Amino acid sequence: MFSTSARLLRLASLLQSRRHWSGAALSEELGVDARTVRRDVDRLRELGYPVEASSGVGGGYALGRGADLPPLVLDDEEAVALALALRAATAYVGGFEETSLRLLGKLDQMMPTRLRRRSSALHAVTLSLRNAPPLVQADLLQELATACRDGRSLSFGYRNHAGETSQRQVEPQRLANYGRRWYLLAWDKTREDWRSFRVDRIEAPPRVGGTFAPRAVPADVAQRLERGIAYSPFSCRATLRLEGTVAELEAVMPLWFGILEAESDTHSLLRVGADSPETLVAQVLMVGRPMTLVDCTEDPDEIQRLLSQAAAVFAAPAPA
């Protein structure tokens, strides 16, 4: 059972998390009867929360629209999660380090000691090892996200995998992150097809154009993105057959190995891409499992020669 003050905080948090709540649902969440919910709603109104109530079928409670709300209410777990996320995010997205520090300072002032100790524990005992600088800036991510949301076309210079630069005109649809990298999924107006763009290769700032009619995003958008990131851009590509289901292999293989696809109930296909035959062979060797070469963009005899050469190096005795 919540105390009265804790229950009010919980009620405010619930009302901010969903557009509409029935009285019965709030009673269940808070562990109180309907009369207590009504009384707590009246207390929130006194504190400045514009809580609207409706009766009848479909009735319930909702925060009013168009009104200034009091400060956001966070429960214990939400406050700690926000602090940890802010501390971690600056390693991956640049340009908002000072903003994060200001917000962390405000959170620390708002938190009771017991929560402040929890939220700062990870930061206090973590060693900062050498790390590459952030690959994407927060302002560019925000601009791309806004264009996706508002349906505004974009024009920008783009540097592809080979280092060649071209001008692109696109209808942006989604952002995706893959490890430390961010990607933009968009309809390329010149190529009349879907394309993915690595955000750190976009020459900022992009030029924002007019609105466009929404397009249906492909159902296999995640698979398209992964294939475009880990396989399609490379000049040397191979398909390998491995024993095991996709779920079994994903549990023991890093994502960057390649794209896994189900072939049967007992075997899967692994599609591997690399910049050179030697790098391709190195990636194949790192799989470390029995496999069969299904197809390859390179001469199979050359791949076999490189594999044999690598095997001979590993088999040679170490120098005395």
C-alpha positions as a Markdown table, in Angstrom:
| # | Residue | x | y | z |
|---|---|---|---|---|
| 1 | Met | 0.0 | 0.0 | 0.0 |
| 2 | Phe | 1.4 | 3.4 | -1.0 |
| 3 | Ser | 1.5 | 6.3 | 1.5 |
| 4 | Thr | -0.7 | 9.3 | 0.6 |
| 5 | Ser | 2.2 | 11.3 | -0.8 |
| 6 | Ala | 3.7 | 8.4 | -2.7 |
| 7 | Arg | 0.3 | 7.5 | -4.1 |
| 8 | Leu | -0.1 | 11.1 | -5.4 |
| 9 | Leu | 3.2 | 10.9 | -7.1 |
| 10 | Arg | 2.3 | 7.5 | -8.6 |
| 11 | Leu | -1.1 | 8.8 | -9.8 |
| 12 | Ala | 0.5 | 11.9 | -11.4 |
| 13 | Ser | 3.1 | 9.6 | -13.1 |
| 14 | Leu | 0.3 | 7.3 | -14.4 |
| 15 | Leu | -1.7 | 10.1 | -15.8 |
| 16 | Gln | 1.3 | 11.5 | -17.7 |
| 17 | Ser | 2.1 | 8.1 | -19.1 |
| 18 | Arg | -1.2 | 7.5 | -20.9 |
| 19 | Arg | -3.8 | 9.7 | -22.5 |
| 20 | His | -6.8 | 8.1 | -20.7 |
| 21 | Trp | -7.3 | 6.0 | -17.6 |
| 22 | Ser | -10.5 | 4.4 | -16.4 |
| 23 | Gly | -11.3 | 4.7 | -12.7 |
| 24 | Ala | -11.1 | 1.0 | -12.3 |
| 25 | Ala | -7.7 | 0.7 | -13.9 |
| 26 | Leu | -6.3 | 3.5 | -11.6 |
| 27 | Ser | -7.8 | 1.8 | -8.6 |
| 28 | Glu | -6.1 | -1.5 | -9.5 |
| 29 | Glu | -2.7 | 0.2 | -10.1 |
| 30 | Leu | -2.8 | 2.2 | -6.9 |
| 31 | Gly | -4.4 | -0.5 | -4.7 |
| 32 | Val | -7.2 | 1.7 | -3.5 |
| 33 | Asp | -11.0 | 2.1 | -4.0 |
| 34 | Ala | -12.7 | 4.4 | -6.5 |
| 35 | Arg | -13.5 | 6.9 | -3.8 |
| 36 | Thr | -9.9 | 7.3 | -2.9 |
| 37 | Val | -8.9 | 7.8 | -6.5 |
| 38 | Arg | -11.5 | 10.6 | -6.8 |
| 39 | Arg | -10.1 | 12.2 | -3.7 |
| 40 | Asp | -6.5 | 12.0 | -4.9 |
| 41 | Val | -7.5 | 13.5 | -8.3 |
| 42 | Asp | -9.0 | 16.5 | -6.4 |
| 43 | Arg | -5.7 | 16.9 | -4.6 |
| 44 | Leu | -3.8 | 16.8 | -7.9 |
| 45 | Arg | -6.1 | 19.6 | -9.2 |
| 46 | Glu | -5.2 | 21.7 | -6.2 |
| 47 | Leu | -1.6 | 21.2 | -7.0 |
| 48 | Gly | -2.1 | 22.5 | -10.6 |
| 49 | Tyr | -2.6 | 19.3 | -12.6 |
| 50 | Pro | -5.5 | 19.9 | -15.1 |
| 51 | Val | -7.1 | 16.5 | -14.6 |
| 52 | Glu | -10.4 | 16.0 | -16.6 |
| 53 | Ala | -13.0 | 13.5 | -15.5 |
| 54 | Ser | -15.8 | 11.9 | -17.6 |
| 55 | Ser | -18.6 | 9.6 | -16.6 |
| 56 | Gly | -20.5 | 6.9 | -18.4 |
| 57 | Val | -19.3 | 4.2 | -20.7 |
| 58 | Gly | -15.7 | 4.9 | -21.6 |
| 59 | Gly | -15.4 | 7.4 | -18.8 |
| 60 | Gly | -12.4 | 8.0 | -16.7 |
| 61 | Tyr | -9.5 | 10.5 | -16.1 |
| 62 | Ala | -7.1 | 12.3 | -18.4 |
| 63 | Leu | -4.8 | 15.3 | -18.2 |
| 64 | Gly | -6.2 | 18.3 | -20.0 |
| 65 | Arg | -4.7 | 19.4 | -23.3 |
| 66 | Gly | -3.2 | 22.8 | -24.0 |
| 67 | Ala | -2.4 | 23.5 | -20.3 |
| 68 | Asp | 1.0 | 24.1 | -18.7 |
| 69 | Leu | 1.7 | 21.0 | -16.6 |
| 70 | Pro | 3.7 | 21.0 | -13.3 |
| 71 | Pro | 7.2 | 19.6 | -13.5 |
| 72 | Leu | 7.4 | 16.0 | -14.7 |
| 73 | Val | 7.0 | 13.5 | -12.0 |
| 74 | Leu | 9.4 | 10.5 | -12.0 |
| 75 | Asp | 9.2 | 7.5 | -9.8 |
| 76 | Asp | 12.3 | 5.9 | -8.3 |
| 77 | Glu | 13.1 | 3.5 | -11.1 |
| 78 | Glu | 12.5 | 6.2 | -13.8 |
| 79 | Ala | 14.7 | 8.7 | -12.1 |
| 80 | Val | 17.6 | 6.3 | -11.8 |
| 81 | Ala | 17.2 | 5.0 | -15.4 |
| 82 | Leu | 17.2 | 8.6 | -16.7 |
| 83 | Ala | 20.4 | 9.5 | -14.8 |
| 84 | Leu | 22.2 | 6.3 | -16.0 |
| 85 | Ala | 21.1 | 6.9 | -19.6 |
| 86 | Leu | 22.4 | 10.4 | -19.6 |
| 87 | Arg | 25.7 | 9.4 | -18.3 |
| 88 | Ala | 26.1 | 6.7 | -20.9 |
| 89 | Ala | 24.7 | 8.5 | -23.9 |
| 90 | Thr | 27.5 | 11.1 | -24.1 |
| 91 | Ala | 29.9 | 8.4 | -25.2 |
| 92 | Tyr | 27.9 | 7.8 | -28.4 |
| 93 | Val | 26.3 | 11.1 | -29.4 |
| 94 | Gly | 28.2 | 14.3 | -29.4 |
| 95 | Gly | 27.1 | 17.9 | -28.9 |
| 96 | Phe | 25.0 | 17.6 | -25.8 |
| 97 | Glu | 27.6 | 16.9 | -23.1 |
| 98 | Glu | 27.0 | 20.3 | -21.3 |
| 99 | Thr | 23.2 | 19.8 | -21.5 |
| 100 | Ser | 23.5 | 16.4 | -20.0 |
| 101 | Leu | 25.7 | 17.6 | -17.2 |
| 102 | Arg | 23.2 | 20.4 | -16.4 |
| 103 | Leu | 20.3 | 18.0 | -16.4 |
| 104 | Leu | 22.2 | 15.5 | -14.2 |
| 105 | Gly | 22.8 | 18.4 | -11.8 |
| 106 | Lys | 19.1 | 19.1 | -11.6 |
| 107 | Leu | 18.3 | 15.5 | -11.1 |
| 108 | Asp | 20.8 | 15.2 | -8.3 |
| 109 | Gln | 19.3 | 18.1 | -6.5 |
| 110 | Met | 15.8 | 16.6 | -6.8 |
| 111 | Met | 16.7 | 13.1 | -5.8 |
| 112 | Pro | 16.8 | 12.0 | -2.2 |
| 113 | Thr | 20.1 | 10.7 | -1.0 |
| 114 | Arg | 19.2 | 7.0 | -1.4 |
| 115 | Leu | 18.4 | 7.5 | -5.1 |
| 116 | Arg | 21.4 | 9.8 | -5.7 |
| 117 | Arg | 23.7 | 7.0 | -4.4 |
| 118 | Arg | 22.0 | 4.5 | -6.7 |
| 119 | Ser | 22.2 | 6.6 | -9.8 |
| 120 | Ser | 25.8 | 7.7 | -9.3 |
| 121 | Ala | 27.1 | 4.3 | -8.4 |
| 122 | Leu | 27.8 | 3.1 | -11.9 |
| 123 | His | 29.5 | 6.4 | -12.8 |
| 124 | Ala | 31.6 | 6.5 | -9.6 |
| 125 | Val | 33.2 | 3.0 | -10.1 |
| 126 | Thr | 33.5 | 3.0 | -13.9 |
| 127 | Leu | 37.0 | 3.4 | -15.5 |
| 128 | Ser | 37.0 | 5.6 | -18.6 |
| 129 | Leu | 39.2 | 3.7 | -21.1 |
| 130 | Arg | 40.2 | 5.1 | -24.4 |
| 131 | Asn | 37.3 | 5.4 | -26.7 |
| 132 | Ala | 36.7 | 6.8 | -30.2 |
| 133 | Pro | 34.9 | 10.2 | -30.3 |
| 134 | Pro | 31.1 | 10.2 | -30.8 |
| 135 | Leu | 30.2 | 9.3 | -34.4 |
| 136 | Val | 27.1 | 11.5 | -34.7 |
| 137 | Gln | 26.1 | 14.9 | -33.4 |
| 138 | Ala | 22.9 | 15.5 | -31.4 |
| 139 | Asp | 21.8 | 18.5 | -33.5 |
| 140 | Leu | 22.0 | 16.5 | -36.8 |
| 141 | Leu | 20.1 | 13.6 | -35.3 |
| 142 | Gln | 17.4 | 16.0 | -34.1 |
| 143 | Glu | 17.1 | 17.6 | -37.5 |
| 144 | Leu | 16.8 | 14.2 | -39.3 |
| 145 | Ala | 14.2 | 13.0 | -36.7 |
| 146 | Thr | 12.2 | 16.2 | -37.1 |
| 147 | Ala | 12.2 | 15.8 | -40.9 |
| 148 | Cys | 11.0 | 12.2 | -40.6 |
| 149 | Arg | 8.2 | 13.1 | -38.2 |
| 150 | Asp | 7.0 | 16.1 | -40.2 |
| 151 | Gly | 7.4 | 14.5 | -43.7 |
| 152 | Arg | 9.8 | 17.1 | -45.0 |
| 153 | Ser | 12.2 | 16.2 | -47.9 |
| 154 | Leu | 15.9 | 16.6 | -47.4 |
| 155 | Ser | 18.9 | 17.3 | -49.7 |
| 156 | Phe | 22.5 | 16.6 | -48.6 |
| 157 | Gly | 25.9 | 15.6 | -49.7 |
| 158 | Tyr | 26.7 | 12.0 | -48.9 |
| 159 | Arg | 30.0 | 10.0 | -48.8 |
| 160 | Asn | 29.5 | 6.4 | -49.5 |
| 161 | His | 31.4 | 3.3 | -48.4 |
| 162 | Ala | 34.1 | 3.8 | -51.1 |
| 163 | Gly | 34.6 | 7.5 | -50.1 |
| 164 | Glu | 32.8 | 8.9 | -53.2 |
| 165 | Thr | 30.5 | 11.9 | -52.6 |
| 166 | Ser | 27.2 | 12.5 | -54.3 |
| 167 | Gln | 24.2 | 14.8 | -53.8 |
| 168 | Arg | 21.1 | 13.0 | -52.6 |
| 169 | Gln | 17.4 | 14.1 | -52.5 |
| 170 | Val | 15.4 | 11.9 | -50.2 |
| 171 | Glu | 12.1 | 11.5 | -48.4 |
| 172 | Pro | 13.2 | 10.6 | -44.8 |
| 173 | Gln | 11.2 | 7.9 | -43.0 |
| 174 | Arg | 13.0 | 6.3 | -40.0 |
| 175 | Leu | 16.2 | 6.5 | -37.9 |
| 176 | Ala | 17.9 | 3.4 | -36.7 |
| 177 | Asn | 21.0 | 2.7 | -34.5 |
| 178 | Tyr | 23.3 | -0.2 | -35.0 |
| 179 | Gly | 25.9 | -0.4 | -32.3 |
| 180 | Arg | 27.6 | 3.1 | -32.1 |
| 181 | Arg | 26.3 | 4.1 | -35.6 |
| 182 | Trp | 23.1 | 5.8 | -36.7 |
| 183 | Tyr | 21.4 | 5.3 | -40.0 |
| 184 | Leu | 18.7 | 7.1 | -41.9 |
| 185 | Leu | 16.1 | 5.1 | -43.9 |
| 186 | Ala | 14.7 | 7.1 | -46.8 |
| 187 | Trp | 13.1 | 7.0 | -50.2 |
| 188 | Asp | 15.8 | 8.2 | -52.7 |
| 189 | Lys | 14.0 | 10.4 | -55.2 |
| 190 | Thr | 16.7 | 10.1 | -57.9 |
| 191 | Arg | 17.1 | 6.3 | -57.7 |
| 192 | Glu | 13.4 | 5.7 | -57.0 |
| 193 | Asp | 14.1 | 3.1 | -54.3 |
| 194 | Trp | 14.6 | 2.8 | -50.6 |
| 195 | Arg | 18.2 | 3.6 | -49.3 |
| 196 | Ser | 19.9 | 3.7 | -46.0 |
| 197 | Phe | 22.5 | 6.4 | -45.2 |
| 198 | Arg | 25.0 | 6.3 | -42.4 |
| 199 | Val | 24.4 | 9.6 | -40.5 |
| 200 | Asp | 28.1 | 10.3 | -39.8 |
| 201 | Arg | 28.6 | 10.4 | -43.6 |
| 202 | Ile | 26.0 | 13.0 | -44.2 |
| 203 | Glu | 27.5 | 16.4 | -44.9 |
| 204 | Ala | 25.7 | 18.5 | -42.3 |
| 205 | Pro | 23.6 | 20.5 | -42.3 |
| 206 | Pro | 21.1 | 19.0 | -44.7 |
| 207 | Arg | 18.8 | 21.3 | -46.7 |
| 208 | Val | 15.1 | 21.0 | -45.7 |
| 209 | Gly | 12.6 | 21.1 | -48.5 |
| 210 | Gly | 8.8 | 20.8 | -48.8 |
| 211 | Thr | 6.4 | 18.2 | -47.5 |
| 212 | Phe | 5.8 | 14.9 | -49.3 |
| 213 | Ala | 3.0 | 12.3 | -49.3 |
| 214 | Pro | 3.6 | 9.5 | -46.8 |
| 215 | Arg | 4.9 | 6.2 | -48.1 |
| 216 | Ala | 4.3 | 2.8 | -46.7 |
| 217 | Val | 7.6 | 1.7 | -45.0 |
| 218 | Pro | 8.6 | -1.8 | -46.1 |
| 219 | Ala | 7.5 | -4.6 | -43.7 |
| 220 | Asp | 11.1 | -6.0 | -43.9 |
| 221 | Val | 12.7 | -2.6 | -43.1 |
| 222 | Ala | 14.9 | -4.0 | -40.3 |
| 223 | Gln | 16.2 | -6.8 | -42.6 |
| 224 | Arg | 16.9 | -4.3 | -45.4 |
| 225 | Leu | 18.8 | -2.1 | -43.0 |
| 226 | Glu | 21.0 | -4.9 | -41.6 |
| 227 | Arg | 21.7 | -6.2 | -45.1 |
| 228 | Gly | 22.6 | -2.7 | -46.3 |
| 229 | Ile | 25.0 | -2.2 | -43.4 |
| 230 | Ala | 26.7 | -5.5 | -43.0 |
| 231 | Tyr | 26.7 | -7.1 | -46.5 |
| 232 | Ser | 25.6 | -5.2 | -49.5 |
| 233 | Pro | 28.2 | -2.3 | -49.5 |
| 234 | Phe | 31.2 | -4.7 | -49.7 |
| 235 | Ser | 32.8 | -5.8 | -53.0 |
| 236 | Cys | 33.7 | -9.2 | -51.6 |
| 237 | Arg | 30.7 | -11.2 | -50.4 |
| 238 | Ala | 30.2 | -14.9 | -49.5 |
| 239 | Thr | 27.3 | -17.0 | -48.3 |
| 240 | Leu | 28.1 | -19.8 | -45.9 |
| 241 | Arg | 25.9 | -22.7 | -44.6 |
| 242 | Leu | 26.2 | -23.5 | -40.9 |
| 243 | Glu | 24.5 | -26.0 | -38.7 |
| 244 | Gly | 22.1 | -24.5 | -36.2 |
| 245 | Thr | 19.0 | -22.2 | -36.1 |
| 246 | Val | 19.3 | -18.5 | -36.4 |
| 247 | Ala | 18.5 | -18.1 | -32.7 |
| 248 | Glu | 21.2 | -20.6 | -31.7 |
| 249 | Leu | 23.8 | -19.0 | -33.8 |
| 250 | Glu | 22.9 | -15.4 | -32.8 |
| 251 | Ala | 23.5 | -16.4 | -29.2 |
| 252 | Val | 27.2 | -17.2 | -29.9 |
| 253 | Met | 28.1 | -15.0 | -32.8 |
| 254 | Pro | 28.7 | -11.2 | -32.8 |
| 255 | Leu | 26.3 | -9.1 | -34.9 |
| 256 | Trp | 29.2 | -7.8 | -37.1 |
| 257 | Phe | 30.0 | -11.3 | -38.4 |
| 258 | Gly | 27.2 | -10.9 | -41.0 |
| 259 | Ile | 23.6 | -11.5 | -41.8 |
| 260 | Leu | 22.0 | -14.8 | -40.6 |
| 261 | Glu | 19.0 | -16.2 | -42.4 |
| 262 | Ala | 17.1 | -19.4 | -41.8 |
| 263 | Glu | 17.5 | -22.1 | -44.5 |
| 264 | Ser | 15.9 | -25.1 | -42.8 |
| 265 | Asp | 14.9 | -26.4 | -39.4 |
| 266 | Thr | 18.5 | -27.4 | -38.8 |
| 267 | His | 20.7 | -25.1 | -40.8 |
| 268 | Ser | 21.2 | -21.3 | -41.4 |
| 269 | Leu | 22.9 | -19.2 | -44.0 |
| 270 | Leu | 25.5 | -16.6 | -43.0 |
| 271 | Arg | 26.1 | -13.8 | -45.5 |
| 272 | Val | 29.5 | -12.1 | -45.0 |
| 273 | Gly | 30.9 | -9.0 | -46.6 |
| 274 | Ala | 34.4 | -7.5 | -46.7 |
| 275 | Asp | 36.6 | -5.1 | -48.6 |
| 276 | Ser | 39.1 | -7.7 | -49.8 |
| 277 | Pro | 39.4 | -11.5 | -50.3 |
| 278 | Glu | 42.0 | -11.6 | -47.4 |
| 279 | Thr | 39.6 | -9.7 | -45.0 |
| 280 | Leu | 36.7 | -12.0 | -46.1 |
| 281 | Val | 38.8 | -15.1 | -45.3 |
| 282 | Ala | 39.7 | -13.6 | -41.9 |
| 283 | Gln | 36.1 | -13.1 | -41.1 |
| 284 | Val | 35.2 | -16.6 | -42.3 |
| 285 | Leu | 37.9 | -18.1 | -40.0 |
| 286 | Met | 36.6 | -16.1 | -37.0 |
| 287 | Val | 33.3 | -17.9 | -37.3 |
| 288 | Gly | 35.1 | -20.9 | -35.8 |
| 289 | Arg | 32.4 | -23.4 | -36.8 |
| 290 | Pro | 32.1 | -26.1 | -39.5 |
| 291 | Met | 30.6 | -24.5 | -42.6 |
| 292 | Thr | 30.1 | -25.0 | -46.3 |
| 293 | Leu | 30.7 | -22.2 | -48.9 |
| 294 | Val | 27.4 | -21.8 | -50.9 |
| 295 | Asp | 28.4 | -19.0 | -53.2 |
| 296 | Cys | 31.0 | -16.1 | -53.4 |
| 297 | Thr | 31.7 | -13.1 | -55.5 |
| 298 | Glu | 35.4 | -14.1 | -55.6 |
| 299 | Asp | 37.0 | -17.1 | -57.3 |
| 300 | Pro | 36.3 | -20.1 | -55.1 |
| 301 | Asp | 39.7 | -21.5 | -55.9 |
| 302 | Glu | 41.3 | -18.2 | -54.7 |
| 303 | Ile | 39.3 | -18.3 | -51.5 |
| 304 | Gln | 40.3 | -21.9 | -50.9 |
| 305 | Arg | 44.0 | -21.0 | -51.5 |
| 306 | Leu | 43.8 | -18.3 | -48.9 |
| 307 | Leu | 42.1 | -20.6 | -46.4 |
| 308 | Ser | 44.8 | -23.2 | -47.0 |
| 309 | Gln | 47.5 | -20.6 | -46.6 |
| 310 | Ala | 45.9 | -19.4 | -43.3 |
| 311 | Ala | 45.7 | -23.0 | -42.1 |
| 312 | Ala | 49.4 | -23.6 | -42.9 |
| 313 | Val | 50.4 | -20.5 | -40.9 |
| 314 | Phe | 48.5 | -21.7 | -37.8 |
| 315 | Ala | 49.9 | -25.3 | -38.2 |
| 316 | Ala | 53.5 | -24.1 | -38.4 |
| 317 | Pro | 55.5 | -24.6 | -35.2 |
| 318 | Ala | 56.4 | -21.4 | -33.3 |
| 319 | Pro | 60.0 | -20.2 | -33.6 |
| 320 | Ala | 62.3 | -21.3 | -30.8 |
